[in-house]
Amino acid sequence: MDGTEQKESEENAPSVIDRYYTRWYRADMKGKSSEDHCILQHSNRICVVTLAETHPILQNGRTIKSINYQISNGCSRLNNKVSGKSKRGGQFLTDFAPLCRITCTDETEYTIYSCIRGRLLEVNENILERPALLLEKPFTEGYIAVILPKFEESKSITENLLSREEFESIVSKRNIAESQPS
């Protein structure tokens, strides 16, 4: 195989995310237009919460001023400590549990939600030091959190989520609606 064939096969090879994770989406989170979240579900049940490519934070060249995992006076996602094989001690999250608040330099604030029920395994502390990771690599190093659904709920957690095709259909309808004059 010569150099050009090898380069072409590398470009066409699926990424690690595409190969090992199933993408699920939550569109217009809590009724807020375009505030879309993406959940990457691994075959071992672990779910990674990220921003969908259509989220306003990733649009229009925005920059992030701060990321705050302090949800309320008594609840900080940074205090989450898990231990052991069964991940004891992890905070239990509901579908609409806030994970963090992201403030952009234009002072717009966005709350990122868990989208699924499960135990919080970790939050990405790297984005606190380097918020640009969230913009540059939202599906890899710029993830928000890792959640482990209960074993008995692992099949049903995707019932309230959209497949990639369903999500793309909603986004295209949204784009058509936004482009038409009112």
Residue, then its C-alpha position, 0 to 999 in steps of 0.5 A: m500500500d503506497g502513501t496516498e492509499q494509507k492516508e485515504s484509509e486513515e481519513n475514512a477510518p471511524s474515530v474512536i467515538d464513532r467506533y465505540y460510542t452511540r450518540w444520543y441527543r437531547a434537543d432544546m433542553k428545558g425548552k431553550s431553543s438550540e441548547d442541545h446536549c449529546i450523550l455518548q453511550h459506551s457498550n459498558r453502560i458508561c455515558v459521557v455528557t457533552l455539548a451537541e455541535t449545535h449548542p450556542i456555546l459552540q456557535n458564532g466564535r464564542t469564548i468561555k469566561s468560566i465554568n462552575y460545577q458549584i450548583s448551589n450553596g450545598c452542592s458542588r459536583l467537584n465534591n463527588k467522590v466515588s470508590g470501589k467496584s460499584k462506584r459507591g459515594g457518587q452523587f445520584l442524578t436525575d434527568f434534569a440535574p444541573l451538572c455545571r454552569i458555563t458563562c461566556t465572555d458576552e456574559t451569557e450563562y448556560t446550565i448543562y444538565s445530566c439528561i439521564r438518570g445515574r451515578l456521577l462518576e466524574v466531572n472534567e476538571n481539565i476544562l476548569e483550567r483550559p475552558a478552550l478544550l470545550l470549544e476545540k474538542p467537545f466530544t473528547e477532552g472537552y467532555i462535561a461529565v461521566i455518568l453510570p446509569k443503574f444496571e436495570e435502567s441502562k436499556s431504558i435511559t435512551e427512551n427520552l433521547l433522540s438518535r442521531e437521525e432524529f436529532e438531525s431531522i429536528v435541527s434541519k426543521r429548526n433551521i428552516a423555521e429560523s430562516q423563514p421571515s416572520 
